[in-house]
Amino acid sequence: MTNPFMAKSEYDATEYLTPRVSLNRAVMAKCPVKGVEEGLEGRNFTEIFSPGAIVAEMRRVSRYYGVDYSHLPDSLLPRELDKALVSEDVRYRQMAKRIVRKFGNRLGLLLLTLKTGLPENRQARDDWDNRCWDCWRDLETVILLGGLASSILGRCFKEYVRYVFDRAGVKPYHIMLFENGSYLGVMGLGERLMDDNTSSLILDLGQTYFKRAVLTKSDGIVSNINTFDSLPSRYMQIPFEDEGDRLAYAYDLHNYIVNIVSSTYKEASLTTELSDTILISIANYTHSGVLNKTRGGYAKLSQLTDNYAALLEETLSGELRRDIRVKLVHDATATALYFSDIPKSVCITLGTGFGVGFPDIQL
């Protein structure tokens, strides 16, 4: 079956993932199994399961166990939850087990909602037709990625997902976990899109950080990866009431990207003969160099040009004094490319929202 979440670019006939795939707009109109947790019906997927929801629960519950997290920012709390699961202090372990059970069950309910496609849930997603629900039904493997899927936390979530499916009497997805996945998008781009016997600069432009690496590919295999320090993402603000402010931030963001890419290329070129092609994973539904105009912090760049990859090529070619080519790829798709040998699978990144990518996409 043709994947209903993919389309073919009118520019070069390559496939790309459309915003239609987003799980962040999904609603659990009807809970697919009773007796797990009440009160979730009618709520958005990201209300039910997200780092923000987990942090809020940690703040609420921790005081009942005499655990004090008031000195820590929200951004560090999910990591503390993983540590608490193996703490020598029984208070931390009990608190962590309570929270992990709740959100592990919730993750199971969300995946079960996708697998079963009950009529009420189909009606709540008016931009999905039956082919979309059939796609989720027919998938066999779900690869969970991101900080919430790593280490002990991820393993616990996996067990609760299985529990929810068993309770419903539904054959579960095969759940795969992948730890230390910070550079999976970089590796996916290298394995699928790099020319053989070359070294290339590859960047992952995320909502929080820019990751940078130089990969070397020999005899069809990525033989070496040299990483650079990650840098903070900047000028990611959304939304804007004033279009002039949005345009100003777009120029600031563009200049920031150009400065990082060009300086990294120059630094890497001191020790490595680099390809003229730069591969970039970006947190945007992009295809053929064109950015989605409405989704995320990078959407504002579409105000500068119809084809952002072409603008980068022109600017970087001047900066680096060579004919640079830029390939932009949706970030979750770039990560999914790493798993292209796993049939009937989907990658779901458990981050600020749900990132979705399909390994069988043809770029």
N, C-alpha and C positions, 0 to 999 in steps of 0.2 A: 504494500500500500504506500502511495506517495505521502510523505509527511505533510500534514496540512498546515504546519507551522512554518514551513519553508516556502520561499519563492525564488524565482530565477531573475537575476539582474537583467534589465534590458540593455545594459551596456556591454557585458561580456559573457552572459549566460551562466555565470557561476551562481551557486545557491547561496542564500542568506536567510538568517532567522528573522522573522518578523516580530514586532511588538505584541502580536496576538498571543504569543507563547507565554507571556508574563503570568506568573502565579500570584503576583502581588495584588492583582485585582480580583482574585478568586474569592468566592464566598461559600462558607459551609451553610447552605440554606437548611439542609436536613442532615443531622448526624447519622453516619452510616451504620452505627452499631450502638445499642443502648448499654448503660451500665458502666461506662468508662469515665465520662465527665459530663455533667449537665450544664446548661447555660451557654453553650457555644454556638448554638444555631443562630444564623443570621449575621454572624461575625466574619469579618475579613480574615484571610489566611494570615496576614502579617500582624493582626491583632491577637490571633491565637498563638502564633509561634514566631518569635523574633528575639534578637538580643535585647531590645528594649523591654519586651514583655518579661523576659527572664530576669533582667536587672530589677525591674519594678517588684517582681515577686521576691527576689533576694532582699531588697530593702524592707519589704513588708514582713517577711517571715523571720529574718535573722534575729530580730529583737526578742522573739519568743524563745529563742534558744540561747540568749545571752551572747550572741555573736555581734561584734561591732565592726561594720564596714564604713562608718561615717567618714573615715579619713581617706577613703579610696574613691577615685572618680569612677563614673559609670563604665567607662571604656575598659577598665581592668577587672570588673566584677565577673564576667564569664570565665576568665582564666582562674580566678579565685575559686569559682565553683568546682572546677576540675581538681584543684589542689585539695579542696575540702573533702572530696570523696575518699581520699586516702589519708586524711589527717589523723594524727594520734589522739586528737581531742574528740571525744564522742559527740560533743555538741555540734561540731562542724560536720561530722559524718552524717548525723541524723538530719540536720538541716539540708545538706546537699542531696541526700537520698530522696527526701520529700519533694524537692524542687525538680530533680532529674526525673523522678517517676511521673510527675505532672506533665512536664513538657515532652518527655519521651512518649507518653500516651497521646499527647496532642499531635506530635509529629506523625504518629501512627494513624490517627484519625484523618489528618490531611491527606496522607498518601492513600488511605482507604477510600476517601472521597473521590480522588482521581481515578482509582482502580474500578470502583463500582459504578460511578456515573449515574446516581439515582436521578429520577426525573426532576425532582425539586432542585437539585444542584445544577442540572443542565439548564433549567429555566433561569437560574440566577446568573448564568454566564452567557449573555445574549450574543457575544461575539464569537462563541464556539458553536460549531455545528456538530452533528453526530460523528463526523470524521475525526474531530479533535478528541472527543471522549473515547472513541475507538482506539486512537493512538495510545492514550494513557492505559487503556485496558490491555492492549496487546504487548506493551513493553514488558520485558522480563527482568531487567537489571536496573537498579537505581544506585548511582555512584554519588555518595554524599561527601561534600568537600567543605572546606572552610573551618574556622576556629571552633565552631559548635559541633563539628563532626569529628574532631581530632581527639586523640588520646583516650582516656577512660570515659570521658563524657560521650564521645561518639559511640563507643562500644555499648554503653548503657542505653543510649537512644535506640540503637539497633535492636537490642533485646526487647524493649518496650514496643517498638514497631511490630515485631513478630507477635508479641502478646496480643496486640489489638487485632491483627489480621486473624489470629487463631480464634479469638473470641467471636469474631464475625463469621468464622467458617469459610474464609476466603483464602485462596492460595496467595501467599505473600510475594511481593517483589523480592528478588535476590538483592540484598543490600550489601554494597561494597563501601568500605571506608578507605581513605587514603590520607595518611598523616604526612606532615612536612610538605604540604602542597603549595607553598608560597610561589614557586616558579613553574607550576604545571602549565600555565598559559604560555610562558616563554618556551618551555620544552615542546608543547604541542605545536606552536608555530614553527619551531626549528625542524621538528621531525617531518611535518607535512609540507611546508612551504619554502624551506631553504634549498638553494641549489647545492648539488653534491660537491664535495671537495672545496668548500668555501668556509669562511668565517663571517658571521653577520652580527650586527648590533640589533638586539631585540628588546623592546620595552613593553611594559605592562602599565598602562595609565589607568589606575583605579580611582575610586571615589576618595580614598584616604591617602594612598601612597603611589609613587612612581617606582616601579621595580625596573632594574636595568641589568642586562647581561650580554656577554658576547659568547655565541655558540660556534663551535667548529663541527662541521659535518664531513665525515670521511666514509667512503664506501657505503653510503646510504644510511649511516648511523651517526647520531650526535655523539661525538667522541670526547668532547670537552665543553665545560661551561664555566665561564669566569664571571662572577657576579660583582656588582658594585653596590655601595650603600644605597638603600632605598631613600627616596626624598619625599617630603610631604606634598600632597596635592594641594594646589592653591587656586583661588579664584573660582571655587566650585559653587558659589552661592546660587540659590534658586528659592523662590521665583523673584521677579522684579516687577514693581509697579510702574517704573519708568523705563521705557525702551532705550533711552539714552544710557542709563546705568548698565543695562544688559549688554549693550554694544561695547561700552567701555571695558567691562569685565571680560568680554570676549577677546578684545585686543590684548588685555593683560594676560589672559590664559594662553592665548596663542604665542605671545612672546616668551612666556615662561616655558612652554613646551619646546619651542625652538631653541632656547638657550640651553636647556637640559640635554636635548638630543644632540645638538652640535658640539657642546663641550664634552659629552660622553664619547662621541665619535672621535673627536680629536685626541682625547686621552687614550682611548683604546688603540687608535692608529699608531701610537708610539711604539707598541710592541707587537701588533698583529696587523696583517694585511687584510683589510675589511672589504667585503662586498659593497657595491654601490647601492644595494637594496637594503632598506631598513624595514623591519617588520614591527608593527605596533598593535598590541592588544589594547582596546579602549572600552571603557564602560558606557557603551552606547550601541544601539541597534544600527550598525553601519553596513553598507555594502558598496562595492565599487568606488570607494572613497567618499561616498555621500553619507552624511550624518543624519540621524533622526532629529527632527527639529524640536521635539517636545519632551524627550525623556532624559532626565538626569542633568548633572552639572556641565557635561560637555556639549549639550544641545545648543548652547548659546554660540558655539563656534560656527554653526550653520549660517549665522548672520553675516559672516565675513565672506562667504563663498558658497556656491552650490556644491563644489567638490573639495572637501577639506584636504584629502590626500594630495590633490594637485597643488594646492596652496603650499602645503608642507614641502613638496618636492621643489617647487620654485624657490622658496625661501632658503631651504637647506642647501640647495645646489649653489646658491650665491654665497652662503656662509662657509661652505666647505670647499668651494671651488672645484667641484666635480659633479657629474651628472647623476644626481641622487634619485632613486625610485623609492616610493613609500607604499607599503601595503597595510591598510587598516582592517582589523578584524574585531568583531564583537567579542568582549572579554570572556563570557561564558562559553562561546563557541571555540575560542582559542584553547581554553582548558579542556574542553571535550575532545579536541583533536588528539590529545595524548592517549585517549582510550579508544582509538578507532578500530582496534582489534576485538572489541567486545560487542557482539551483535545485539540488536533489540534493547539498547540501553539509552539512558539519559543521565546527564550530570546535573545535580542540583547543589548549588552552593548556598550554604546556610550563613548568610552574612546580614548586612543591614536589611536587605530584602532577600527574596529568593532569586538566585541566578540560575538560568536554565540553558543547557547546551546539549546538542545531539551529536555524538561522535561520527555518525555516518554522513554528515554534510559534505558536499562536494564543492571545494573552493578552487 
